Amino acid sequence: MYRKLLFSASILFGTLCAVAQTNGSNSPYSRYGYGLQNDQAQGFNKGMAGLAYGLTDAKQLNFKNPASYASIDSLTLIFDIGFSLQYASLEQNGAKKNANNSSIDYIMAGMRLAPNLGLSIGMMPYTTIGYNMNTTTKFMQPTGEVTQTETYQGDGGLHEVFVGLGYRPWKNLSVGANAGYLWGSMENSVYASYDNNNISARRRLYAADIRTYKLDFGVQYHQRINRNNTLVLGATYGFGHEVNRPAFYIDQRITSNQGSVGDTTRIANAFELPHTFGVGAAWNHRGRLRVGMDYTLQLWDGCRTPELINNNYQVTTNSFQNSHTFTLGGEYVPRPNSPYWHQQIRYRFGLSMSTPYTKVNGMEGPRRYSASLGVGIPIRNAWSNRSVVNISAQYERVEPKFSGMITENYFRLCLGMTFNEMWFSKWKVR
Protein backbone atom coordinates (compact mmCIF):
# COMPACT_ATOMS: atom_id res chain seq x y z
CA MET A 1 0.00 0.00 0.00
CA TYR A 2 2.64 2.51 1.03
CA ARG A 3 4.81 1.78 -2.02
CA LYS A 4 1.85 2.58 -4.23
CA LEU A 5 1.15 5.77 -2.31
CA LEU A 6 4.79 6.80 -2.64
CA PHE A 7 4.74 6.02 -6.35
CA SER A 8 1.61 8.12 -6.89
CA ALA A 9 3.02 11.01 -4.87
CA SER A 10 6.23 10.97 -6.92
CA ILE A 11 4.22 11.17 -10.15
CA LEU A 12 2.05 13.92 -8.74
CA PHE A 13 4.77 16.20 -7.49
CA GLY A 14 7.13 15.35 -10.34
CA THR A 15 4.80 17.30 -12.62
CA LEU A 16 4.48 20.37 -10.39
CA CYS A 17 7.22 22.23 -12.24
CA ALA A 18 5.49 21.61 -15.55
CA VAL A 19 2.19 22.87 -14.19
CA ALA A 20 3.81 25.93 -12.63
CA GLN A 21 5.34 26.91 -15.96
CA THR A 22 2.12 26.77 -17.96
CA ASN A 23 0.30 29.93 -18.88
CA GLY A 24 -3.27 29.80 -20.04
CA SER A 25 -3.88 33.50 -20.65
CA ASN A 26 -3.75 35.86 -23.61
CA SER A 27 -5.86 38.54 -22.01
CA PRO A 28 -4.75 42.15 -21.41
CA TYR A 29 -7.15 42.13 -18.43
CA SER A 30 -4.70 39.80 -16.67
CA ARG A 31 -2.50 42.85 -15.94
CA TYR A 32 -4.88 43.91 -13.15
CA GLY A 33 -4.75 42.57 -9.62
CA TYR A 34 -3.38 39.06 -9.28
CA GLY A 35 -4.29 38.25 -12.89
CA LEU A 36 -7.16 36.18 -14.27
CA GLN A 37 -8.67 33.80 -11.74
CA ASN A 38 -8.70 30.12 -12.54
CA ASP A 39 -12.13 28.47 -12.23
CA GLN A 40 -10.41 25.56 -10.39
CA ALA A 41 -12.74 23.11 -12.07
CA GLN A 42 -11.72 19.59 -13.03
CA GLY A 43 -12.39 17.37 -15.99
CA PHE A 44 -15.70 16.04 -14.69
CA ASN A 45 -17.26 19.43 -13.91
CA LYS A 46 -15.72 21.60 -16.61
CA GLY A 47 -18.50 20.31 -18.85
CA MET A 48 -20.95 21.63 -16.22
CA ALA A 49 -19.37 25.14 -16.20
CA GLY A 50 -17.61 24.40 -12.90
CA LEU A 51 -20.64 23.24 -10.89
CA ALA A 52 -19.31 21.70 -7.68
CA TYR A 53 -20.62 22.64 -4.23
CA GLY A 54 -23.41 20.05 -4.10
CA LEU A 55 -21.63 17.31 -6.09
CA THR A 56 -20.24 14.17 -4.49
CA ASP A 57 -18.97 11.02 -6.15
CA ALA A 58 -17.20 7.92 -4.84
CA LYS A 59 -15.08 7.67 -7.98
CA GLN A 60 -14.26 11.34 -8.56
CA LEU A 61 -12.40 14.07 -6.65
CA ASN A 62 -14.12 17.42 -6.13
CA PHE A 63 -11.57 20.04 -5.10
CA LYS A 64 -14.04 22.94 -4.83
CA ASN A 65 -15.83 21.34 -1.86
CA PRO A 66 -13.44 19.28 0.30
CA ALA A 67 -16.36 17.74 2.21
CA SER A 68 -16.84 15.51 -0.86
CA TYR A 69 -13.60 13.63 -0.07
CA ALA A 70 -15.54 11.70 2.59
CA SER A 71 -17.29 9.79 -0.21
CA ILE A 72 -14.13 8.45 -1.89
CA ASP A 73 -14.41 4.77 -2.72
CA SER A 74 -12.60 2.48 -0.29
CA LEU A 75 -11.05 0.21 -2.92
CA THR A 76 -9.34 2.66 -5.22
CA LEU A 77 -6.67 5.29 -5.55
CA ILE A 78 -7.83 8.15 -7.76
CA PHE A 79 -5.35 10.02 -9.97
CA ASP A 80 -6.73 12.97 -11.93
CA ILE A 81 -5.02 15.28 -14.45
CA GLY A 82 -6.39 17.84 -16.88
CA PHE A 83 -5.22 19.70 -20.00
CA SER A 84 -6.75 22.40 -22.17
CA LEU A 85 -6.33 24.03 -25.58
CA GLN A 86 -7.54 27.59 -26.01
CA TYR A 87 -8.30 29.83 -28.99
CA ALA A 88 -8.77 33.52 -28.22
CA SER A 89 -10.17 36.36 -30.32
CA LEU A 90 -9.69 39.91 -28.98
CA GLU A 91 -11.35 43.01 -30.45
CA GLN A 92 -11.13 46.72 -29.65
CA ASN A 93 -12.46 49.58 -31.79
CA GLY A 94 -12.54 47.40 -34.90
CA ALA A 95 -9.01 46.01 -34.46
CA LYS A 96 -8.76 42.24 -33.96
CA LYS A 97 -6.09 39.86 -32.69
CA ASN A 98 -6.11 36.07 -32.38
CA ALA A 99 -4.00 33.88 -30.11
CA ASN A 100 -3.65 30.20 -29.16
CA ASN A 101 -2.19 28.49 -26.13
CA SER A 102 -2.28 25.27 -24.12
CA SER A 103 -1.88 24.48 -20.45
CA ILE A 104 -1.91 21.81 -17.77
CA ASP A 105 -4.95 22.73 -15.67
CA TYR A 106 -4.53 20.58 -12.57
CA ILE A 107 -3.14 17.39 -11.14
CA MET A 108 -4.32 15.59 -8.01
CA ALA A 109 -4.73 12.26 -6.29
CA GLY A 110 -7.03 10.93 -3.59
CA MET A 111 -7.83 7.85 -1.52
CA ARG A 112 -9.82 6.73 1.52
CA LEU A 113 -7.78 6.65 4.73
CA ALA A 114 -10.43 5.11 6.97
CA PRO A 115 -14.19 4.59 6.99
CA ASN A 116 -15.83 7.97 6.23
CA LEU A 117 -12.41 9.70 5.93
CA GLY A 118 -10.88 10.69 2.57
CA LEU A 119 -7.62 12.35 1.55
CA SER A 120 -6.72 14.44 -1.49
CA ILE A 121 -3.47 16.11 -2.58
CA GLY A 122 -2.74 18.11 -5.67
CA MET A 123 -1.92 21.33 -7.40
CA MET A 124 -3.62 23.80 -9.74
CA PRO A 125 -3.26 27.40 -10.90
CA TYR A 126 -4.93 30.11 -8.82
CA THR A 127 -4.37 33.07 -11.17
CA THR A 128 -2.68 33.61 -14.53
CA ILE A 129 -0.91 36.62 -16.06
CA GLY A 130 0.01 36.60 -19.72
CA TYR A 131 -0.24 39.32 -22.38
CA ASN A 132 1.78 41.33 -24.91
CA MET A 133 0.32 44.34 -26.68
CA ASN A 134 1.37 47.65 -28.25
CA THR A 135 -0.22 51.08 -28.51
CA THR A 136 0.94 53.96 -30.69
CA THR A 137 0.27 57.66 -30.13
CA LYS A 138 1.51 60.84 -31.79
CA PHE A 139 2.21 64.23 -30.25
CA MET A 140 3.90 67.47 -31.27
CA GLN A 141 7.31 68.73 -30.21
CA PRO A 142 9.10 71.95 -31.25
CA THR A 143 11.14 69.79 -33.64
CA GLY A 144 8.06 68.20 -35.16
CA GLU A 145 5.72 65.27 -34.70
CA VAL A 146 6.86 62.43 -32.44
CA THR A 147 5.54 58.86 -32.42
CA GLN A 148 5.41 57.07 -29.08
CA THR A 149 5.14 53.26 -28.94
CA GLU A 150 4.20 51.65 -25.64
CA THR A 151 4.68 47.90 -25.18
CA TYR A 152 2.70 46.26 -22.40
CA GLN A 153 3.92 42.86 -21.22
CA GLY A 154 2.94 40.63 -18.36
CA ASP A 155 3.87 37.16 -17.17
CA GLY A 156 3.42 34.95 -14.15
CA GLY A 157 0.59 34.03 -11.83
CA LEU A 158 -0.08 32.15 -8.63
CA HIS A 159 -0.25 28.39 -8.04
CA GLU A 160 -1.68 26.40 -5.19
CA VAL A 161 -0.45 23.07 -3.84
CA PHE A 162 -2.78 21.56 -1.27
CA VAL A 163 -3.70 18.65 0.96
CA GLY A 164 -7.34 18.08 1.85
CA LEU A 165 -9.38 15.90 4.19
CA GLY A 166 -13.07 15.06 4.14
CA TYR A 167 -14.91 13.35 7.02
CA ARG A 168 -18.47 12.13 7.51
CA PRO A 169 -19.27 12.34 11.27
CA TRP A 170 -22.94 11.49 10.72
CA LYS A 171 -24.80 9.60 8.04
CA ASN A 172 -26.04 12.63 6.10
CA LEU A 173 -23.38 15.20 6.94
CA SER A 174 -19.82 15.60 5.59
CA VAL A 175 -17.23 18.24 6.44
CA GLY A 176 -13.80 18.92 4.96
CA ALA A 177 -10.90 21.32 4.53
CA ASN A 178 -8.13 22.11 2.04
CA ALA A 179 -4.88 23.51 3.43
CA GLY A 180 -2.84 25.05 0.64
CA TYR A 181 0.39 26.86 -0.06
CA LEU A 182 0.06 29.72 -2.53
CA TRP A 183 3.11 30.94 -4.43
CA GLY A 184 4.17 32.61 -7.65
CA SER A 185 5.62 35.72 -9.26
CA MET A 186 3.89 38.62 -10.97
CA GLU A 187 5.55 40.93 -13.49
CA ASN A 188 3.89 43.71 -15.46
CA SER A 189 5.93 46.15 -17.51
CA VAL A 190 5.41 49.16 -19.76
CA TYR A 191 8.16 50.13 -22.19
CA ALA A 192 7.80 53.47 -23.99
CA SER A 193 10.03 54.24 -26.97
CA TYR A 194 10.11 57.19 -29.40
CA ASP A 195 11.14 57.81 -33.00
CA ASN A 196 13.03 60.88 -31.77
CA ASN A 197 16.50 60.06 -30.40
CA ASN A 198 16.44 63.15 -28.23
CA ILE A 199 13.74 61.59 -26.03
CA SER A 200 14.86 58.84 -23.68
CA ALA A 201 12.95 55.58 -23.60
CA ARG A 202 11.21 54.73 -20.35
CA ARG A 203 10.60 51.37 -18.70
CA ARG A 204 8.24 50.86 -15.76
CA LEU A 205 8.19 47.47 -14.04
CA TYR A 206 5.73 46.26 -11.39
CA ALA A 207 6.87 43.06 -9.70
CA ALA A 208 6.13 40.87 -6.68
CA ASP A 209 6.71 37.37 -5.32
CA ILE A 210 3.85 35.85 -3.35
CA ARG A 211 4.34 33.22 -0.64
CA THR A 212 1.43 32.55 1.67
CA TYR A 213 -1.07 30.01 2.94
CA LYS A 214 -4.64 29.34 1.85
CA LEU A 215 -7.41 27.68 3.84
CA ASP A 216 -10.77 26.50 2.49
CA PHE A 217 -13.56 24.70 4.35
CA GLY A 218 -16.59 22.82 3.08
CA VAL A 219 -19.74 21.07 4.23
CA GLN A 220 -22.32 18.87 2.46
CA TYR A 221 -25.68 17.63 3.69
CA HIS A 222 -27.44 14.71 1.96
CA GLN A 223 -31.22 14.56 2.19
CA ARG A 224 -33.03 11.58 0.71
CA ILE A 225 -36.39 12.83 -0.57
CA ASN A 226 -37.77 9.47 -1.66
CA ARG A 227 -36.61 6.21 -3.17
CA ASN A 228 -35.51 7.82 -6.45
CA ASN A 229 -34.47 11.35 -5.50
CA THR A 230 -31.74 12.84 -3.33
CA LEU A 231 -30.89 16.46 -2.61
CA VAL A 232 -27.34 17.51 -1.66
CA LEU A 233 -26.75 20.94 -0.13
CA GLY A 234 -23.20 22.30 -0.09
CA ALA A 235 -21.42 25.32 1.33
CA THR A 236 -17.80 26.51 1.36
CA TYR A 237 -15.73 29.23 2.99
CA GLY A 238 -12.29 30.49 2.00
CA PHE A 239 -10.33 32.33 4.67
CA GLY A 240 -9.24 35.86 3.70
CA HIS A 241 -6.12 37.41 5.18
CA GLU A 242 -3.28 39.87 4.64
CA VAL A 243 -0.30 38.61 2.64
CA ASN A 244 2.90 39.80 4.24
CA ARG A 245 4.86 40.22 0.99
CA PRO A 246 6.40 43.31 -0.62
CA ALA A 247 5.76 44.86 -4.03
CA PHE A 248 8.34 46.66 -6.19
CA TYR A 249 8.06 49.47 -8.71
CA ILE A 250 11.07 50.22 -10.93
CA ASP A 251 11.07 53.39 -13.04
CA GLN A 252 13.96 53.60 -15.52
CA ARG A 253 15.06 56.16 -18.10
CA ILE A 254 17.12 54.54 -20.86
CA THR A 255 19.67 56.92 -22.40
CA SER A 256 20.99 56.94 -25.94
CA ASN A 257 24.23 55.19 -24.93
CA GLN A 258 22.19 52.24 -23.63
CA GLY A 259 22.70 53.16 -20.04
CA SER A 260 19.83 53.55 -17.59
CA VAL A 261 18.99 55.57 -14.53
CA GLY A 262 16.02 55.15 -12.27
CA ASP A 263 14.48 54.51 -8.91
CA THR A 264 13.08 51.48 -7.13
CA THR A 265 10.16 51.79 -4.73
CA ARG A 266 9.43 48.99 -2.26
CA ILE A 267 6.13 48.59 -0.42
CA ALA A 268 5.82 46.14 2.47
CA ASN A 269 2.69 44.08 3.22
CA ALA A 270 1.11 45.11 -0.08
CA PHE A 271 -1.40 42.31 -0.71
CA GLU A 272 -4.51 40.70 0.71
CA LEU A 273 -6.69 37.69 -0.12
CA PRO A 274 -10.50 37.90 0.08
CA HIS A 275 -12.99 36.03 2.20
CA THR A 276 -14.89 33.70 -0.14
CA PHE A 277 -18.32 32.10 0.34
CA GLY A 278 -20.00 29.48 -1.80
CA VAL A 279 -23.40 27.78 -1.62
CA GLY A 280 -24.99 25.25 -3.91
CA ALA A 281 -27.50 22.45 -4.31
CA ALA A 282 -27.65 19.38 -6.52
CA TRP A 283 -30.61 17.11 -7.19
CA ASN A 284 -29.92 13.47 -8.05
CA HIS A 285 -32.58 11.32 -9.75
CA ARG A 286 -31.94 7.56 -9.69
CA GLY A 287 -28.24 8.08 -10.31
CA ARG A 288 -29.08 8.97 -13.93
CA LEU A 289 -29.70 12.70 -13.79
CA ARG A 290 -27.94 15.37 -11.71
CA VAL A 291 -28.86 19.05 -11.90
CA GLY A 292 -27.48 21.79 -9.67
CA MET A 293 -26.89 25.48 -9.04
CA ASP A 294 -23.97 27.30 -7.37
CA TYR A 295 -23.35 30.82 -6.16
CA THR A 296 -19.94 32.22 -5.19
CA LEU A 297 -19.20 35.53 -3.46
CA GLN A 298 -15.67 36.89 -3.13
CA LEU A 299 -15.27 39.90 -0.83
CA TRP A 300 -12.52 41.73 -2.69
CA ASP A 301 -13.78 45.22 -1.87
CA GLY A 302 -11.31 46.81 0.53
CA CYS A 303 -8.51 44.29 -0.05
CA ARG A 304 -4.99 45.73 -0.19
CA THR A 305 -3.05 45.96 -3.46
CA PRO A 306 -0.25 48.20 -4.79
CA GLU A 307 -1.02 50.78 -7.47
CA LEU A 308 0.59 53.79 -9.13
CA ILE A 309 -1.59 56.80 -8.27
CA ASN A 310 -0.52 60.27 -9.45
CA ASN A 311 3.06 58.99 -9.92
CA ASN A 312 3.05 57.71 -6.34
CA TYR A 313 3.38 53.94 -5.90
CA GLN A 314 1.33 53.04 -2.84
CA VAL A 315 -1.06 50.55 -1.27
CA THR A 316 -4.71 51.17 -2.04
CA THR A 317 -7.99 49.53 -1.06
CA ASN A 318 -10.00 50.95 -3.98
CA SER A 319 -8.80 48.81 -6.88
CA PHE A 320 -11.02 45.78 -6.26
CA GLN A 321 -14.73 45.08 -6.01
CA ASN A 322 -16.79 42.16 -4.77
CA SER A 323 -17.15 39.37 -7.32
CA HIS A 324 -20.26 37.24 -7.92
CA THR A 325 -20.46 33.97 -9.87
CA PHE A 326 -23.66 32.09 -10.79
CA THR A 327 -23.49 28.57 -12.20
CA LEU A 328 -26.13 26.17 -13.55
CA GLY A 329 -25.21 22.70 -14.74
CA GLY A 330 -26.17 19.09 -14.99
CA GLU A 331 -25.26 15.59 -16.06
CA TYR A 332 -27.20 12.69 -17.61
CA VAL A 333 -26.16 9.05 -17.96
CA PRO A 334 -28.58 6.67 -19.75
CA ARG A 335 -27.90 3.54 -17.63
CA PRO A 336 -25.25 3.85 -14.88
CA ASN A 337 -25.20 0.11 -14.17
CA SER A 338 -25.43 -1.12 -17.74
CA PRO A 339 -22.96 -3.80 -18.92
CA TYR A 340 -22.51 -1.78 -22.12
CA TRP A 341 -19.97 1.06 -21.88
CA HIS A 342 -21.79 3.35 -24.34
CA GLN A 343 -24.83 3.41 -22.02
CA GLN A 344 -22.57 4.62 -19.19
CA ILE A 345 -21.37 7.73 -21.04
CA ARG A 346 -22.10 10.88 -19.05
CA TYR A 347 -23.49 13.85 -20.97
CA ARG A 348 -22.94 17.26 -19.37
CA PHE A 349 -23.98 20.88 -19.82
CA GLY A 350 -23.44 24.12 -17.96
CA LEU A 351 -23.90 27.91 -17.97
CA SER A 352 -22.17 30.53 -15.84
CA MET A 353 -21.88 34.27 -15.37
CA SER A 354 -19.35 36.12 -13.23
CA THR A 355 -18.64 39.73 -12.39
CA PRO A 356 -15.02 40.92 -12.20
CA TYR A 357 -13.01 41.42 -9.03
CA THR A 358 -10.81 44.10 -10.60
CA LYS A 359 -11.51 47.62 -11.77
CA VAL A 360 -10.16 48.91 -15.09
CA ASN A 361 -9.05 52.52 -14.90
CA GLY A 362 -11.34 53.01 -11.92
CA MET A 363 -14.36 51.51 -13.71
CA GLU A 364 -16.02 48.12 -13.39
CA GLY A 365 -14.26 45.50 -15.45
CA PRO A 366 -15.88 43.18 -18.00
CA ARG A 367 -18.30 40.39 -17.11
CA ARG A 368 -17.71 36.81 -18.19
CA TYR A 369 -20.38 34.58 -19.73
CA SER A 370 -19.72 30.95 -20.56
CA ALA A 371 -21.49 27.87 -21.88
CA SER A 372 -20.09 24.33 -21.68
CA LEU A 373 -20.82 20.87 -23.06
CA GLY A 374 -19.01 17.70 -22.13
CA VAL A 375 -18.94 13.92 -21.97
CA GLY A 376 -17.47 11.41 -19.53
CA ILE A 377 -16.38 8.26 -21.36
CA PRO A 378 -15.71 5.15 -19.22
CA ILE A 379 -12.52 3.15 -19.76
CA ARG A 380 -12.67 -0.59 -19.40
CA ASN A 381 -9.67 -2.84 -19.01
CA ALA A 382 -8.63 -6.06 -17.29
CA TRP A 383 -8.12 -4.35 -13.94
CA SER A 384 -10.95 -1.86 -13.60
CA ASN A 385 -13.96 -0.23 -15.21
CA ARG A 386 -13.80 2.85 -13.01
CA SER A 387 -11.50 5.14 -15.01
CA VAL A 388 -12.99 7.93 -17.11
CA VAL A 389 -11.90 10.26 -19.91
CA ASN A 390 -13.64 13.62 -19.55
CA ILE A 391 -13.90 15.85 -22.63
CA SER A 392 -15.53 19.26 -22.64
CA ALA A 393 -15.89 22.26 -24.92
CA GLN A 394 -16.44 25.75 -23.55
CA TYR A 395 -17.30 29.08 -25.13
CA GLU A 396 -16.61 32.18 -23.05
CA ARG A 397 -17.34 35.81 -23.86
CA VAL A 398 -15.76 38.66 -21.94
CA GLU A 399 -18.15 41.58 -22.34
CA PRO A 400 -17.02 45.07 -21.22
CA LYS A 401 -19.54 47.37 -19.64
CA PHE A 402 -18.11 50.50 -21.26
CA SER A 403 -17.34 51.28 -24.89
CA GLY A 404 -13.72 51.38 -26.04
CA MET A 405 -12.67 48.44 -23.86
CA ILE A 406 -11.49 45.09 -25.21
CA THR A 407 -14.05 42.38 -25.99
CA GLU A 408 -12.74 38.81 -25.77
CA ASN A 409 -14.07 35.51 -27.10
CA TYR A 410 -12.61 32.17 -26.10
CA PHE A 411 -13.12 28.61 -27.25
CA ARG A 412 -11.56 25.94 -25.03
CA LEU A 413 -11.22 22.22 -25.48
CA CYS A 414 -10.50 20.46 -22.19
CA LEU A 415 -9.32 16.90 -21.60
CA GLY A 416 -9.37 15.33 -18.14
CA MET A 417 -8.22 11.80 -17.34
CA THR A 418 -9.32 10.17 -14.11
CA PHE A 419 -7.46 6.95 -13.36
CA ASN A 420 -9.39 5.03 -10.75
CA GLU A 421 -7.84 1.63 -10.21
CA MET A 422 -8.62 -1.00 -7.58
CA TRP A 423 -5.21 -0.90 -5.90
CA PHE A 424 -6.54 -1.72 -2.46
CA SER A 425 -8.95 -4.48 -3.39
CA LYS A 426 -6.86 -7.10 -1.55
CA TRP A 427 -7.35 -5.26 1.71
CA LYS A 428 -10.30 -6.14 3.87
CA VAL A 429 -12.45 -3.09 4.39
CA ARG A 430 -14.20 -2.96 7.73
C-alpha positions, 0 to 999 in steps of 0.5 A: 500500500505505502509503495503505491502511495509513494509512487503516486506522490512521486508522479504527482509532485514530479509534474508540479514544475510543468504545471507551474510553468504553464500559462493559459492566458492571452488577455490584457485584463490579466494585468490587473490585480493578481491576474485572471482567476482560474475556475479551479474546475476539473475534468468532470465538472468543466463540462458543467461550467464548474458546478461543484458545491453540491456534487459528491462522487465515490469515484471522482475528486471534487476540489471545490468542496473538500467535504466531498472527499468523505465519499471516496471509494474504499477500494481505489486510488484516484489520480486525476489530471487535466489539459486544455487548448484555447483559442482567443479572439480579442477586439477593440475599436474594430481592431482584432487579434487572435491567439492560441495556447495550451496548459496543464490545468490541474493534477491531483490524487485521492484515496480513503484513509479510513471509513468515512475519511478521505484524503486528497493532494494536488496542485492547480493554478490560482491566477494567470498573467500573460499578455503582450500588446502595443499602442501607438500615439503621436504628439507634437514637439518643437522639432516636429511630430513624435511617435510614441510606442508603448509595449505592455507585457505581463507574465506569471501568476499564482499556483496552489499546492494543497492537501485536503481531508473530508470526514463524515461524522454522521450519516447525512453530513460531511465536512472537509478542509483544504490547506494550501500553499500559494506561491508565484511571481507577478511581473507587469511592464510598460516600455515606452520608446520614441522615434526621436533620439532626443527623447529617452525611452522609459521602462516601468516594471511592477513586480512581486513574489507571493508566498502565503497560505490558503485555507478553504472549508466545506460542508455537504448535507445529503437529504433523501427525498424518496426512493428515487431522488436525493438532494445535496446541499453544499457550502464553502468558505475560504479564509481571507487574510493579509499577505505579508509580501512586498511589491516593487516598482522600478522606473527607468530612463534609458539613455541613448548610450544604452545606459539607464537611470532610475528609482526602485520603490518597495512597499511592504505588506502590499497584498490581501486575499479575500474572504470567499463564500459558496453555496450550492445544491444538486438534485440526483434522480436515480443516479441517472440525472444530476442538476445543480446550481452554485453561487460564489461571493468573493469579498474583494472590496477593501482588499490591499493591493499596490497601485501607481496613483498620481506617480506615487506607488502606494497601497490602495484599497480601492482597486477591487470590487466584490465578485459574484459567480452564478453557475447552472449545470447538470449531467445525464447518464442513460444507464449507470449500471449497464454492462454496455460502456456506451450506455454509461457515457455521461453527458454534461452541460453548464452555464455561468456568469461572473462579475469581475473582481478588478476595476479597469481605470477606476471603472467596473471591469468586464463580465464573463459569460460561458457555456459548456458541453461535455462527456465522460467516457468510461474506460474498461480494461482487465483491472478496472472499469472505473477510469474515465476520460472527460472531454468538454468544450467551452465558449466564453465571452468577456463583455465590457460594460463601457465602450472602447474596452477590449471584448474577448471571445474564447473557445476551449477544449479540455481533456481530463483523465481520471485513473481510478484503479482497484489498488486496495482491493486485496485489503479487507475493508471494515 
